[in-house]
Amino acid sequence: MPGKKIRILVAKPGLDGHDRGAKVMAHALKDAGMEVIYTGLHQTVPSIMKTAIEEDVDVIGLSIMSGAHIPISKKIMEAVKEEGLDDVIVVVGGVIPTKDISLLKDIGISGVFPGGTSFEESIKFIKENVIN
Amino acid sequence: MGVAKYIKDEKDRIKDVVLQSGIHVKPLYKEEDLQNIGFDYAKDLGDSGQYPFTRGIHEQGFRSREWTTRQYSGFGTPRETNERWKLLISQGQTGLNVAFDLPTQMGYDSDDPMAEGEVGRVGMAVDSLKDFEIAFKDIALNKIGSGLTINAVASIMVAMYQAVAEGYGFSKEQISTTPQNDILKEIVGRGAWIFPVEPAVRLIGDVIEYSVKEMPRANPVSVCGYHIREAGANPVQEIAYAIQIANAYIDNVLERGYDIDDFVGRFSFNLDVFGNLWEQVAKFRAARKLWAKNIKEKYGAKNQKSMFLRGIFGGGGGGLTKEQPENNIARSAYYALAAALSGAQTMALCSYDEAYTIPTPHSALISLRTLQLLMDEVGLRDTVDPLAGSYFIETLTKQMEEKIVEEMAKIDKVGGMVKAISSGYIQKEVSLQAYEFEKGVQNGELIKIGVNKYAGGEEGEVELHEYTDESAVEQIKNLKELKRTRNDREVVNTLKALEKATRDKVNVMPYLVDCCKAYATVGEMTGVFRDAFGEFVEPNIF
């Protein structure tokens, strides 16, 4: 659907407060023409889902540096299914060891962007894979 | 990490160098440069130990006293942390720098659902005085000072530190603690905030006031330009924001009827060291001068000691890379050199594996040795402020000074730091800088060895500190045991008294000491504050 802006939720689950990466990505996504909603820090899975539904987003982007990306992603994907958000894709960025990328994909995460991924690559992926 | 832009001509010769603070470096500096900036030795520098302290706060510099080495450490349970500390002390470390896990930093007990998966992960889990008793066992608290990396609940940890010391026979007058106790920088850069700005700043003030009255050796606030820089700020913003944050705390204490000379001499700073070597040295020299001027001219201090910018200059995590991690050992050594050339009181380094996880004993020891060999092998103790008088360094110091003053004026214009942070102005500035920086790295304008230049090659092997939930299980078991065996009535009574003091706007510190001694938990004490203050809501900056 040309002309329709992609709406993306940039979310920081957990207690970790290092949001440099999340904010930098938010700026980059905005510059790429997307509408960015940033949750702020210390979010739980239910609070992220609530915002995602209220804001009617196309993409949920999780920023996770704490090492807890697997359990958090599992919970998010379960919640996405429960809410029936079939047209929402979920991507994950942050400190993600290479060996965990396939595990995250198995859980249902569409794209994984470990630290060092270029803006170009992440933006291209989102534009090509967004469902609407 | 390369933080200067190098503009080159077609023959790869450098045409221009632009430092992160926007200053252009010339190919040659001469005597006339000093004339152009109106350089005046007495006014701009003075001897070391003399106002405005550009050259250092102590006349004899490192000759009279080595810098303190204070590696950041702590993980898992208090028992594991105690073992690591004893190792570092036996290896010549002269102070502790306590790392707390995230639940503790956020005021949650280890058995709180919000703590799941985080207990003991990035620091030591502390639920009650019981944990401090284990962590500080057999450590001479009258000799070893402790930095406490805690902010939102710094008041609780300082009270607990007093409680543990007294339990082990040290009086509160004997002990030396340096809590970070800087909540404004958490809101800007590190994210471990709980309460809204105003009551959060009041708690900072409570710790300062109490320390000044009761704990003469404490350094009750460590103003952290460090984390603001790590979040993306440039070196000019790092210093400008740090000074303005310090001023916000000063104003809070002055409102309580104190004189500036009563307390500001106990302030210290935590500043970052990565980046262009010259820019860093100039930054620290300019910072010392501006802080002294700020305290003397703005606040009218009389005592010279009030004007000292004392600090831990170190870390440098923002410069380290995940790629080719062993390179970080060399990088950190250069960063330490910047700190040593700048007259740091205390130094610490991030370890080479910290882009992955918290350091192993091996990597922590390499960092400690890096600092020690700088002190004993290459001559950094020989003379004070060795770069002084350099046409380049003096010009750069003056230019940095001017830029920092400009940045500080912007904050005054929006009504001071509390307002600038409440509105999100600072957070936006910092995140935009971080974005620009990342763009520079991605398009190759900013050079990062092993990342966008000389990348690839063999993958380095990093031995990692493994996190297991065994520590969490042990911690939660101990907490349950504590709750079963402590005197509940005493807990309830001390918490009630704390609640009353909180609402009556009385200094909460003595009440927190009582709560700690009754083995009230960190979550219970924080709960009193949460009920009274509510929680901070982040301003939207996008």
Contacts between the chains, C-beta under 8 A, distances in Angstrom:
chain1	res1	chain2	res2	distance
A	14	B	102	7.9
A	14	B	117	7.8
A	14	B	118	7.1
A	15	B	102	4.0
A	15	B	103	6.6
A	15	B	105	7.7
A	15	B	106	5.2
A	15	B	108	7.7
A	15	B	114	6.8
A	15	B	115	7.8
A	15	B	118	5.7
A	15	B	192	7.8
A	16	B	102	6.3
A	16	B	191	7.1
A	17	B	186	7.1
A	17	B	190	5.3
A	17	B	191	1.6
A	17	B	192	5.0
A	17	B	193	7.5
A	18	B	190	7.2
A	18	B	191	6.3
A	19	B	191	5.8
A	19	B	231	7.9
A	20	B	230	7.4
A	20	B	231	5.1
A	20	B	232	5.7
A	20	B	431	7.4
A	20	B	434	5.2
A	23	B	431	3.9
A	23	B	434	6.6
A	23	B	435	7.6
A	23	B	541	7.8
A	24	B	232	7.6
A	24	B	431	6.9
A	24	B	434	5.1
A	24	B	435	5.0
A	24	B	438	5.1
A	26	B	431	7.8
A	26	B	542	5.5
A	27	B	431	6.6
A	27	B	432	6.9
A	27	B	435	4.1
A	27	B	542	7.9
A	28	B	435	6.8
A	28	B	438	7.9
A	30	B	542	6.6
A	36	B	542	5.3
A	37	B	542	7.5
A	38	B	540	7.3
A	38	B	541	7.7
A	38	B	542	5.1
A	40	B	537	7.9
A	40	B	538	4.0
A	41	B	191	4.9
A	41	B	538	6.7
A	42	B	106	7.4
A	42	B	191	7.7
A	44	B	114	7.8
A	66	B	102	7.5
A	66	B	117	7.8
A	66	B	118	6.8
A	66	B	121	7.0
A	66	B	122	7.7
A	67	B	121	6.9
A	67	B	357	7.3
A	67	B	467	6.7
A	68	B	117	4.8
A	68	B	118	7.4
A	71	B	117	6.3
A	95	B	356	7.8
A	115	B	322	6.4
A	116	B	322	6.9
A	116	B	323	7.4
A	116	B	451	7.2
A	118	B	442	5.4
A	119	B	438	7.7
A	119	B	439	7.6
A	119	B	442	6.3
A	120	B	442	7.9
